[in-house]
Amino acid sequence: MTLSLFDQFMSPTLLGIPLMALALTLPWILFPSATSRWSNNRLLTLQSWFMNRFINQLLLPVNLGGHKWALMFTSLMVFLISINTLGLLPYTFTPTTQLSLNLGLAVPLWLATVIIGMRNQPTHSLAHLLPEGTPTPLIPVLIIIETISLFIRPLALGVRLTANLTAGHLLIQLTTTAVFVLSSMMPSVALLTLGLLLLLTILEIAVAVIQAYVFVLLLSLYLQENV
């Protein structure tokens, strides 16, 4: 039976039971847990160094009021990186290729930043809808445009993450199919295509990490505007 290229993005099921929850919770098992020893092992030390560097870099432009989000942003970053990279393994499923999941992560966090801004400093938050020095005839048009751009933000977050990961998976599948087809007809071309596949895999690992970082970075920028 010929399968579609997009069958790999279907939510896995076992006996009719969706396994999306299992795919979301399984990556947490792979992370090392803290120990009571005075000195940590190399993996824990590397994990702590990475999280400290990430928090310092992410919250550098945010004032002290936004530092309360450090734990949430770090957890979300590690969660997205683990899911994105594990999805590149054979016979695995990448939950972040589902737009519904990405919107489920983006919309509540974006809405929380907007609510915080409206509660703490409503005048400053509403001032973003109208740039300073706008001509009077353009005020209604600009308010509508800025309002639309404000509500598009969570959609852009979800679509960006979904589109980048989906495109990468499709490219890897197409290149892998080309390697199998060319291996019997043109072995030399198949070897060149295999080298391209290895480079593409390395690129997709970088994309998986970068997209997770961009997702959290944009959320921190939205928080900075409202705190």
N, C-alpha and C positions, 0 to 999 in steps of 0.2 A: 504494500500500500504506500502510495506517495504521500509524504507529509508536507505540510506547508511550512514555510520558513518561520512563520509566527506561532507555530505550535509550541515552541520552546518557552513562550511567554504565558502559556496557559497555567492557571493555578493547579498544582498537583493535587490529586485526590487518591485516597486509598479506600476501596469498598464504598465509594460514594461520599466519603468524608473528606472535606477540604483540609489540606495540610499546611495552609498558610500560617496558622498559629505556631506550628512546629518549626517552620522555616524562619519565623521571626525570633523565637526563643532559643533555638539551638546555638547560634553564635556566642551567646553569653557563657556557655559551658567551656568554651575554649580559652577564656581569659583567666589568668592566674589569680588566685585569691591571696589576700594579705596573710602573712604569718606572724607569729608572736616572737620570732627570733630577732635578735638585735640587728643582724646584717641580712639583707635580702639577697636573693639570687640575682643573676644577671637579667633574667626576663622581667622580674618585678622592677629592678632598677631602671631598665630601659623603658618600661611602661610609665613609671613615675616621671622620668625625665621628659618623655614625649608629652604627657598631660600638662606638666608644668610649663613647658615651652609653648604649648598650644594656648593655654589660658592666658599667659602673659602677652602673647601676640594678639589674641582675639579681643581681650578686654582693655588693651592699651588706649584706644580712643574713647572708651566708655567711662563715664564718671562713676563715682562710688555707688550711686544708687543702682546701677546696672550690674554690679559685681555679684549681686544675689543670684544672677542667672548662670554663674560660672559652672556649677555642678550640672545643670540641665544641658547647657551647651556642650560640655565635655562628654557627657553620656551620649548625647545625640550624635556627636562627631564620631565617637568610637563605634557606636551602633551602625551608623551608615557605612563607615569604612569596612567594618567586618562583613556586612551583608553584601556590599558591592564587590569586594575582592573574593569572597567565598563563592559568589555566583559565577566566577570565571572558571571554576573547576568543572571537569566533565560530570555529566549526570547530576547537576545541581540546579536549583531554581533561585532566581534573583527576585526577591519580593519588590525591590525598588524599581523594577521595570513596569510595575502596575501604577498607573496614574492615580487610582483611588487611594492607594497607600500613601503616596507622596503628598497628595492633597490633604489626606488625613493628618499628616505631620505638619504641613505648612500652614493650613488655615487656622487651627487653634493657636499656634505660637504667634502668627502674625496678628490675629485678633487680640491676643493678650497684650501685645505691645501697643496696639491702638487704644485699648481700654485703659491701660496704665497712663498713656499720654493724655487722654480725655479726662481722667480722674485727677491727675496731679497738676497738669498745666494745660487746661483746655484752650486758653487763648493762644499759646505757643503752638499747639498742635493744629488748630484751625488756621493759623497763619501760613502753614505750608501750602494751603490750597490757593493762596493768592500771593504771587511774588511782589516784592516791594517795587513801587514805581510803575505799576501796570496802568496803561491808559484806561480811562473810564469806559469807553465803548467795549473794550476787550475783557472787562471784569467777569461778566456772566459766562463767556466762552471759556476763559481760563479756569474758572471754578469748576465747570463741568469736566474739562480735560484733566485737571489735577485729581478730581474725585474718581474719575474712571481709572487713572493710573494708580491711585491708591488701592482700589479694589482688584486691580489686575496683579498686584504683587504676589499674593499667594499662588495664583494660577501660574505665573511665570516661574516661581520656585519649583512647583511640581512638574511642570512641562519640561523645564530645563534638565532636571535630573532624569526624568523618564526618557526623554529624547536622546540624550547622550549615551545612556547605558544601552538602550534598545539599538541604536545605530552601531555601537561597538559589538554587541552580540551578533548582529546580522552580518557585519563584516567578517568576523571570525568564522561564522558558519559558512559563508560563501567561499572564503579562502580555503577552509578545510575541505569543502566539497571539491574545489578545483584541484587540490593536491591529490585527492583520491582518484579523480577522473584522469588526471595527467600522468599518474604514476605508471600506468600500463602502456600509455601511448608515447609520451615524451618524458622519460625519466629526468633528463637534465633540466627541463623547464619545471618539472615537479619539485626538484631540489631548490631551485630558485624561489618557487612559490612557498616552499616550506620555510625558507629563511625569511621571506616576507611575513609569513604567519607568526614566526617567533617575535619579530620586531613589532608586529601588530598586537601581540599578546602583552608585551612589555608596555606598549603605549596604552593599552586598555587598563592595565594595573594602575598606571599613573592617572588616567582619567577617572578611575573609580575613587582614588584618594582625593584628587583635586575637586571633583564634583561634590563630595561630602563636605570638604572644607568650604567651598563656595556657598553651599546651602546654609551652613551655620554662620558663615561670615555675613551674608546678606541679612540674616535674622538679627545678628548683633548690630548691624547698621540701622535696621528698622528700630531696634530698641534704643539706640543712641539718639534718634530723632525725638523720641517720646519720653526720655528720662531726664 
